[in-house]
Amino acid sequence: QVQQGESGGGLVQAGGSLRLSCAAAGRKRSSYGMGWFRLAPGKEREFVAGITWNSGSTYYGDSVKGRFTISRDTAEDTVILQMNNLKPEDTAVYYCGAATGHVATIRNWKTYVYWGQGTQVTVSS
């Protein structure tokens, strides 16, 4: 059974931190990893971070490098996105999904399945 869903969003001031969690139970068998994307009004869906299940290799979008950290808990089937030094431009709905295909396409949202319902992150200036 696939369990999906993000949690941990909220309102924070610029410079603050948030920790997002993604329940991945049931999605591991159909994926090589998990990824986070975000969608802001008037913008295209943007790759935030991705991680592979086997090796734990991580990948980041240019706008979040050095500020966000993605990690996995294979025992709990959970993927965490730790977001530090948040900026107003990080405001968006954040989604996690199961990555399929090949790691070369980890930044392509079209290769993902089992999207969660999203969690709102709002950063005030």
Phi, psi and chi 1 to 4 in degrees:
 res  aa     phi    psi   chi1   chi2   chi3   chi4
   1 GLN       -  131.9  179.3 -180.0   -1.1      -
   2 VAL   -85.8  123.9  174.7      -      -      -
   3 GLN  -109.8  131.8  -62.6 -179.9   20.4      -
   4 GLN  -140.9  156.0   57.6 -169.6   44.3      -
   5 GLY   150.2  140.9      -      -      -      -
   6 GLU  -104.6  154.7  -56.2   87.4  -13.8      -
   7 SER  -151.7  163.9   61.4      -      -      -
   8 GLY   106.8   -2.5      -      -      -      -
   9 GLY   -71.5  173.7      -      -      -      -
  10 GLY   165.6 -165.6      -      -      -      -
  11 LEU  -107.0  130.7  173.3   63.3      -      -
  12 VAL  -144.6  153.7   64.9      -      -      -
  13 GLN   -81.2  156.8  -72.2 -172.2  -27.4      -
  14 ALA   -55.9  137.4      -      -      -      -
  15 GLY    92.5  -11.3      -      -      -      -
  16 GLY   -83.7 -174.6      -      -      -      -
  17 SER  -132.1  152.9  -61.6      -      -      -
  18 LEU  -141.8  154.9  -77.4  173.8      -      -
  19 ARG  -125.8  115.5  178.9 -178.1  171.2   95.3
  20 LEU   -98.5  144.1  -55.4 -175.6      -      -
  21 SER  -124.8  143.4  178.4      -      -      -
  22 CYS  -129.1  119.8  173.8      -      -      -
  23 ALA   -80.1  120.9      -      -      -      -
  24 ALA  -113.1    9.6      -      -      -      -
  25 ALA   -56.5  130.9      -      -      -      -
  26 GLY    90.3  -12.9      -      -      -      -
  27 ARG  -100.2  -11.9  -66.1 -166.4  -95.3 -171.0
  28 LYS   -65.8  -39.4  -71.6 -179.3   66.7  175.7
  29 ARG   -65.5  -25.3  -84.1 -178.6  -67.4  178.1
  30 SER  -101.5   12.8   57.7      -      -      -
  31 SER  -146.6  158.8   68.2      -      -      -
  32 TYR   -97.8   -8.2   64.1   82.6      -      -
  33 GLY  -176.9 -169.0      -      -      -      -
  34 MET  -132.9  155.1  -61.1  -69.1  -70.4      -
  35 GLY  -141.7  155.6      -      -      -      -
  36 TRP  -112.2  135.1  -74.1   94.1      -      -
  37 PHE  -128.2  163.5  -72.1   75.9      -      -
  38 ARG  -138.1  153.1   65.1 -171.7 -177.9 -173.6
  39 LEU  -135.3  118.9 -173.2   61.2      -      -
  40 ALA  -111.4  152.8      -      -      -      -
  41 PRO   -55.7  130.4  -25.6   35.1      -      -
  42 GLY    79.0    2.9      -      -      -      -
  43 LYS  -121.4  162.7  -63.7 -175.1  178.7 -179.3
  44 GLU   -81.7  158.7  -64.9 -174.9   -7.4      -
  45 ARG   -61.0  133.1 -166.0  176.6  -43.3 -147.8
  46 GLU  -119.8  133.6  178.9 -175.3    8.1      -
  47 PHE   -69.3  131.6  172.1   75.3      -      -
  48 VAL  -106.1  -56.1  176.0      -      -      -
  49 ALA  -163.2  154.9      -      -      -      -
  50 GLY  -145.4  157.6      -      -      -      -
  51 ILE  -148.1  143.1 -171.3  166.6      -      -
  52 THR   -94.0  148.0   61.5      -      -      -
  53 TRP   -70.4  -46.2  -73.7  118.0      -      -
  54 ASN   -69.3  -55.9  -71.5  -19.9      -      -
  55 SER   -97.0  -15.7   64.9      -      -      -
  56 GLY    74.8   17.9      -      -      -      -
  57 SER   -63.2  140.1  -63.3      -      -      -
  58 THR  -118.6  151.8   57.5      -      -      -
  59 TYR  -140.0  142.6  -54.4   82.6      -      -
  60 TYR  -134.7  149.8  -64.8   95.0      -      -
  61 GLY   -74.3  152.5      -      -      -      -
  62 ASP   -60.4  -34.4  -70.4  -19.8      -      -
  63 SER   -73.9  -12.9   62.8      -      -      -
  64 VAL  -118.1   -3.3  -53.9      -      -      -
  65 LYS   -57.4  134.4  -78.0 -179.4 -179.0  177.0
  66 GLY    85.2  -10.7      -      -      -      -
  67 ARG  -116.5  -35.6  -60.2 -172.2  -63.1  123.7
  68 PHE  -107.0  148.9  -68.8   10.8      -      -
  69 THR  -134.8  128.3  -58.2      -      -      -
  70 ILE  -104.7  140.8 -171.5  170.5      -      -
  71 SER  -145.7  165.6   60.2      -      -      -
  72 ARG  -131.4  149.5   79.3 -150.4 -167.3  -72.6
  73 ASP  -120.1   98.3 -176.8  -28.1      -      -
  74 THR   -67.8  -26.9   54.4      -      -      -
  75 ALA   -71.0  -37.2      -      -      -      -
  76 GLU   -96.7   -3.0  -62.1  -65.9  -31.0      -
  77 ASP    53.5   51.1  -74.8  -13.0      -      -
  78 THR  -132.1  142.9  -59.1      -      -      -
  79 VAL  -118.6  132.5  173.4      -      -      -
  80 ILE  -112.7  139.9  -58.3  -63.7      -      -
  81 LEU  -120.8  107.2 -177.4   67.8      -      -
  82 GLN   -90.7  121.3  177.4   66.2   41.8      -
  83 MET  -115.8  116.4  -53.2 -174.0  -64.2      -
  84 ASN  -115.8  162.2  -62.9  -31.9      -      -
  85 ASN    49.0   51.4 -170.0   22.1      -      -
  86 LEU   -66.8  147.2  -77.4  160.8      -      -
  87 LYS  -121.4  156.3  -56.3  176.0 -179.4 -179.5
  88 PRO   -54.5  -32.4  -29.2   37.1      -      -
  89 GLU   -72.1   -6.0   50.6  -96.1   42.9      -
  90 ASP   -83.3   -6.1  -66.4  -41.2      -      -
  91 THR   -62.0  123.8  -64.5      -      -      -
  92 ALA  -178.3  172.6      -      -      -      -
  93 VAL   -91.7  128.1  178.0      -      -      -
  94 TYR  -103.1  131.9  -75.1   69.0      -      -
  95 TYR  -123.4  146.6  -60.0   88.7      -      -
  96 CYS  -117.5  150.3   71.3      -      -      -
  97 GLY  -147.2  166.6      -      -      -      -
  98 ALA   -92.8  126.9      -      -      -      -
  99 ALA   -84.2  127.9      -      -      -      -
 100 THR  -118.3  167.6   64.6      -      -      -
 101 GLY    87.6 -121.8      -      -      -      -
 102 HIS  -127.8  150.7 -169.4  -87.0      -      -
 103 VAL   -61.5  -19.9   70.0      -      -      -
 104 ALA   -63.9  -19.9      -      -      -      -
 105 THR  -107.2   19.1   61.3      -      -      -
 106 ILE   -61.7  -22.7 -162.5  167.8      -      -
 107 ARG   -88.8   -0.8  -68.5  176.4  173.2   81.0
 108 ASN   -99.5  110.8 -176.1   -9.3      -      -
 109 TRP   -64.0  -22.0   67.2  -91.3      -      -
 110 LYS   -69.6  -13.8  -64.1 -179.9  179.9  179.0
 111 THR   -94.8    9.7   64.1      -      -      -
 112 TYR  -103.8  151.9  -76.1   71.7      -      -
 113 VAL  -132.5  173.7  -65.3      -      -      -
 114 TYR    53.1   57.2  -61.3  132.7      -      -
 115 TRP   -71.1  146.8  -68.2  100.0      -      -
 116 GLY   -83.7 -176.1      -      -      -      -
 117 GLN   -83.2  -10.3   79.1  -74.4   -5.4      -
 118 GLY    90.4  154.7      -      -      -      -
 119 THR  -136.4  134.9 -174.3      -      -      -
 120 GLN   -81.9  131.3  176.1   70.4   46.6      -
 121 VAL  -119.1  124.5  170.6      -      -      -
 122 THR  -126.4  124.0  -57.1      -      -      -
 123 VAL  -114.7  119.3 -175.7      -      -      -
 124 SER   -93.2  148.9   62.2      -      -      -
 125 SER   -89.5      -   57.7      -      -      -
